[in-house]
């Protein structure tokens, strides 16, 4: 049994405002397939294989009982980057850089704002 989803994002990410994918129910549980639209078929195949494996074969035994999550900071002004990081409650952030809409100096300011 498969379920297609489209979830609106709070902030534009990689040029998209809606994240689309498929949840797959298999004999062992659930798998999720949601490559980005700009990925080629060959880039997407490992994602699909992993989703099918998770649904049909399951996961290995866990080695820990919890994992901290991180937040992703999009290409935004440093002040907004700081707000997003602070609101997230996460201790780790992945800050987007090297976007054509942003200069190296702006990237550095965004990273510094989140770091502080």
C-alpha positions as CSV (number, residue, x, y, z in Angstrom):
1,X,0.0,0.0,0.0
2,X,1.5,3.4,-1.0
3,X,0.5,6.9,-0.1
4,X,1.5,9.9,-2.1
5,X,1.9,13.1,-0.1
6,X,2.5,16.8,-0.7
7,X,3.4,18.9,2.4
8,X,3.8,22.7,2.2
9,X,7.1,23.9,3.6
10,X,7.3,26.8,6.0
11,X,10.3,28.2,4.1
12,X,11.4,27.8,0.5
13,X,14.0,25.1,0.2
14,X,16.0,24.2,-2.9
15,X,13.5,26.3,-4.9
16,X,10.5,24.4,-3.7
17,X,7.6,25.3,-1.4
18,X,6.0,21.8,-1.3
19,X,7.8,18.6,-0.5
20,X,6.3,15.6,-2.4
21,X,7.0,12.0,-1.9
22,X,5.6,8.5,-1.4
23,X,5.2,6.4,1.8
24,X,5.4,2.7,1.1
25,X,3.9,0.1,3.4
26,X,5.7,-3.2,3.1
27,X,5.9,-6.5,5.0
28,X,8.5,-5.1,7.4
29,X,7.2,-1.6,7.9
30,X,7.4,1.8,6.1
31,X,9.7,3.2,3.5
32,X,9.8,6.8,2.1
33,X,10.8,7.9,-1.3
34,X,11.1,11.7,-1.9
35,X,13.9,12.7,-4.2
36,X,14.1,16.3,-5.4
37,X,12.7,17.1,-8.8
38,X,16.1,18.1,-10.2
39,X,17.6,14.7,-9.4
40,X,18.2,12.4,-12.4
41,X,16.9,8.9,-12.6
42,X,20.3,7.5,-11.7
43,X,20.6,9.8,-8.7
44,X,17.1,8.8,-7.5
45,X,17.5,5.0,-7.8
46,X,19.5,4.6,-4.5
47,X,16.7,6.5,-2.7
48,X,14.1,4.2,-4.2
49,X,16.1,1.1,-3.4
50,X,16.5,2.3,0.3
51,X,12.8,3.0,0.6
52,X,11.9,-0.4,-0.7
53,X,14.5,-2.1,1.5
54,X,13.1,-0.4,4.6
55,X,9.5,-1.4,3.7
56,X,10.3,-5.0,2.8
57,X,13.3,-6.0,4.9
58,X,13.1,-3.6,7.8
59,X,15.9,-1.9,9.8
60,X,18.8,-3.4,11.7
61,X,18.7,-3.5,15.5
62,X,19.2,0.0,16.9
63,X,22.5,0.8,18.6
64,X,21.0,3.8,20.5
65,X,17.6,4.8,21.8
66,X,17.6,8.4,20.5
67,X,19.3,10.6,18.0
68,X,19.3,14.4,18.1
69,X,17.8,16.1,15.1
70,X,19.1,19.2,13.4
71,X,17.5,22.1,11.7
72,X,18.1,23.4,8.2
73,X,18.6,27.1,7.7
74,X,17.6,28.3,4.2
75,X,19.2,31.2,2.3
76,X,17.8,34.1,4.4
77,X,19.1,37.3,6.0
78,X,21.4,36.7,9.1
79,X,18.8,38.0,11.5
80,X,16.2,35.6,10.2
81,X,18.8,32.7,10.2
82,X,19.4,33.4,13.9
83,X,15.7,33.5,14.7
84,X,15.1,30.2,12.9
85,X,18.0,28.5,14.6
86,X,16.9,29.8,18.0
87,X,13.3,28.8,17.6
88,X,14.2,25.3,16.4
89,X,15.5,24.1,19.8
90,X,18.2,22.2,18.0
91,X,21.9,22.3,18.9
92,X,23.0,21.5,15.4
93,X,22.1,23.4,12.2
94,X,22.8,22.8,8.6
95,X,23.2,26.3,7.0
96,X,22.6,26.6,3.3
97,X,25.4,28.4,1.4
98,X,26.7,28.8,-2.2
99,X,23.3,29.7,-3.6
100,X,23.2,31.8,-6.7
101,X,21.0,34.3,-4.9
102,X,23.6,34.9,-2.2
103,X,27.2,36.2,-2.1
104,X,30.1,34.6,-0.1
105,X,29.9,37.5,2.3
106,X,26.2,37.0,2.9
107,X,26.8,33.3,3.4
108,X,29.5,34.0,6.0
109,X,27.2,36.4,7.8
110,X,24.4,33.8,7.9
111,X,26.8,31.1,9.3
112,X,28.1,33.6,11.9
113,X,24.6,34.5,13.0
114,X,23.6,30.9,13.5
115,X,26.9,30.0,15.2
116,X,26.5,32.9,17.7
